[in-house]
Amino acid sequence: MTKTLTVIGSVLLWLGAIASICLLPFVGPRLYLAVSGTAALGAVLWGIGAVLEHKASSLDWGDPWFGYDKLAHALGSFALFVFAAALLTSALPMLPFGIVVALAAAVALAMGAVKEACDPVFSWKDLLADLVGVAVAVALAFLGR
């Protein structure tokens, strides 16, 4: 079951994140919120599945700098930032842009930290990958403004 959860989460994360990036200039805020929410849901499901799968496994996979895990961390944090920013903008339209970006970044980084805290082996590399995903999202938010 944990493998299925991880696979479903990965698919939702990838499709939602790619759609979020591609559709941003073309859709209204409600549809964008739904698409980015799909990516964020995928990130959460992937994280839960990965933690459960890793806890159930006795294999030592190591912690390589370049690999699927780091890419998934970066993309998941990116998706969580986009969803949090879209949700904040939708719910509180008068909130200043800088506050939205700061809160969305805090939410995405906090989720990454919680996921990492639940892992049996803590990885600074995973947190750095989360930070890279949020940094890219913040940069794109300011460029697209």
N, C-alpha and C positions, 0 to 999 in steps of 0.2 A: 504494500500500500504506500509506503514512503517513497518508493521509486516512482510510482504513478503520480503522487503529489508533486514531486520534484519536476517530472516531465511536463505535467499540466502547467505548473507555475512557470517553467522556462518558456513554454510556447506562448502563454499569455503575456509574459514579460517582453519577449522579443517582438511579437506582433504589435502589442500596445505601444512599446517604445518607438518602433519604426513608424507606426501610424501617427503617433504624437508628433514626431519630427516632420513628417511629410505633410500632414494635414493642417498644421498650425496656421498657415496663412489663408486657408480656404474655408474653414468651418466656423460656426458660431460657438460661443462659450459653452453652451450646454452639451453639444456633441463633443467638443474638445474635452470637457470634464469627464464624459463617459469613456472616451478613448484613453485618456491618461489614467483614469481610474482602473481600467482593465490592466494597464501596465503595472500600476501600483499593486493591484491584487495579485498579479503574477509574481511580482517581487516578493510579496509576503508569503505566498504559497511555496515558492521556490525556497525561501529561507527556512520555513518550517520543515519542509521535506528534506532539505539538505542537513539540517541539524539532526532530525530524527534518523536519517539514513546514516550519517556519520557516527552517531551514538550506537547504532545497531551493528556497525561494521567494526571488525577488529583489525582491518588492514591499515597500514600507515601509508597514506597517500603523499606525504611530504607537503611542502608549501612553496611550490615554484612561483616565481615572480610573474611569469607569463603563462597563462593557461585559462581554461574555461572559467574557473572559479573567480579569478580576479576580474575578468571581463563581465561576469554575471554580477559581481559586487558593484562595479562601476555603473553598469546599465541599470541595475536595480535602484541604486541611489539617485541616478538621473531621473528615473521614472517616478520615484517617490517625491522628488523635488517638484517635478512638473505637475503631478497630481495635487500636492499640497498648495502650490502656487495657484493652480486653477481653482481649487476649492476656496481658498482665501479670497481670491479676486471675485469669485461668484457670490460668496456669502457676505463679504464686506467690501463692496465696490469703492468705498471712500477711503480705504486704507492706502496710505502712500506706497508707491512702488518699492522703495528701499526696505520698508517694513515687511512687505509681502515676501521679498527675496530673502531677507534675514530669517523670517519665521519658517519659510519653506526649507531653507538650508538646514536650520536647526532640527526640523522634523526628520528630514532625510538622514542626517548624520546620527541623530538619536536612535532611529530605527536600525541603522547599521551597527551601532554600538550595542544595542539590545540583542541583536542577532548574534553578534560576536561573543557577547557575554554568555549566551546559551550554548555556544559551541564547546565541545569537550577540551579543545586545544585553542587557546587564544592566539590570534594572528594579527600582528601590527600591519602586515602586508594587506590583509583584507580591509582594515580600517583606512589604509592609504588609498586602496582602490575605491572605497566609498567616497573618500575626499576628492579623488579625481573626477568621479561621476558628478558630484555636486558642483565642483569647480567648472566643469564643462557646461552644466545646466545654467549656472549663474552667468557665465560668459555669454551664452546664447540668449539669455533673458535680457541682458543689457544691450547686446547687439541688435536684438529684435525690437527693442523699445522704440 
